[in-house]
Amino acid sequence: MEYQNVIIKIDEKGKVYIEVDGVKGKKCLQITKDIEKILGTIEKRVLKPEFNDEDDDGNNHLTENI
């Protein structure tokens, strides 16, 4: 069984960073959608190269600054 990990970090200034591991393609956006909605405006989104892989299980990563 493959795992999907969502890592949420909050720095000393209150900025939130979200990273997803264990998926390929755009599925990471669906995984973080509800978290983003709760946190509010996204200031910056950094997509790792694996985002362009075909959607399915794998090693896609997404990092977001909110």
NULOTI-135112 format. One record per residue (C-alpha): residue in three letters; x, y, z; residue number from 1. Coordinates in steps of 0.1 Angstrom, whole numbers. Each point is the difference from the previous one (the first is absolute). Layout:
! NULOTI-135112
{res ALA | u X | v Y | w Z | n NUM}
...
! end
This chain:
! NULOTI-135112
{res MET | u 0 | v 0 | w 0 | n 1}
{res GLU | u 14 | v 34 | w -10 | n 2}
{res TYR | u -4 | v 29 | w 24 | n 3}
{res GLN | u -9 | v 36 | w -7 | n 4}
{res ASN | u 16 | v 25 | w 23 | n 5}
{res VAL | u -11 | v 35 | w 6 | n 6}
{res ILE | u 25 | v 21 | w 20 | n 7}
{res ILE | u -11 | v 33 | w 14 | n 8}
{res LYS | u 26 | v 24 | w 14 | n 9}
{res ILE | u -7 | v 34 | w 17 | n 10}
{res ASP | u 30 | v 23 | w 4 | n 11}
{res GLU | u 6 | v 26 | w 27 | n 12}
{res LYS | u -18 | v 27 | w -20 | n 13}
{res GLY | u -31 | v -22 | w -4 | n 14}
{res LYS | u 5 | v -9 | w -37 | n 15}
{res VAL | u -13 | v -35 | w -8 | n 16}
{res TYR | u 18 | v -24 | w -24 | n 17}
{res ILE | u -17 | v -31 | w -13 | n 18}
{res GLU | u 18 | v -29 | w -17 | n 19}
{res VAL | u -15 | v -31 | w -15 | n 20}
{res ASP | u 20 | v -32 | w -6 | n 21}
{res GLY | u -12 | v -33 | w -15 | n 22}
{res VAL | u -21 | v 10 | w -29 | n 23}
{res LYS | u 6 | v 9 | w -37 | n 24}
{res GLY | u -15 | v 27 | w -21 | n 25}
{res LYS | u -27 | v 24 | w 10 | n 26}
{res LYS | u -15 | v -22 | w 27 | n 27}
{res CYS | u 20 | v 19 | w 26 | n 28}
{res LEU | u -21 | v 31 | w -7 | n 29}
{res GLN | u -32 | v -20 | w 9 | n 30}
{res ILE | u 16 | v -12 | w 32 | n 31}
{res THR | u 9 | v 35 | w 12 | n 32}
{res LYS | u -32 | v 17 | w -13 | n 33}
{res ASP | u -19 | v 0 | w 33 | n 34}
{res ILE | u 31 | v 10 | w 20 | n 35}
{res GLU | u 6 | v 30 | w -23 | n 36}
{res LYS | u -37 | v 10 | w 3 | n 37}
{res ILE | u 3 | v 2 | w 38 | n 38}
{res LEU | u 33 | v 18 | w 0 | n 39}
{res GLY | u -10 | v 27 | w -25 | n 40}
{res THR | u 20 | v 18 | w -27 | n 41}
{res ILE | u 29 | v -18 | w -16 | n 42}
{res GLU | u 29 | v 23 | w -4 | n 43}
{res LYS | u 22 | v -23 | w -20 | n 44}
{res ARG | u -2 | v -36 | w -14 | n 45}
{res VAL | u 32 | v -19 | w -9 | n 46}
{res LEU | u -6 | v -31 | w -20 | n 47}
{res LYS | u 27 | v -26 | w -1 | n 48}
{res PRO | u 9 | v -17 | w -33 | n 49}
{res GLU | u -19 | v -32 | w 9 | n 50}
{res PHE | u -33 | v 21 | w -3 | n 51}
{res ASN | u 3 | v -5 | w -38 | n 52}
{res ASP | u 0 | v -38 | w 3 | n 53}
{res GLU | u -32 | v -19 | w -9 | n 54}
{res ASP | u -25 | v -1 | w 28 | n 55}
{res ASP | u 3 | v -32 | w 21 | n 56}
{res ASP | u 19 | v -13 | w 30 | n 57}
{res GLY | u 36 | v 10 | w 2 | n 58}
{res ASN | u 23 | v 27 | w 12 | n 59}
{res ASN | u -15 | v 33 | w -9 | n 60}
{res HIS | u 6 | v 29 | w 24 | n 61}
{res LEU | u -18 | v 33 | w 5 | n 62}
{res THR | u 12 | v 28 | w 21 | n 63}
{res GLU | u -22 | v 30 | w 8 | n 64}
{res ASN | u 5 | v 33 | w 18 | n 65}
{res ILE | u -33 | v 12 | w 14 | n 66}
! end
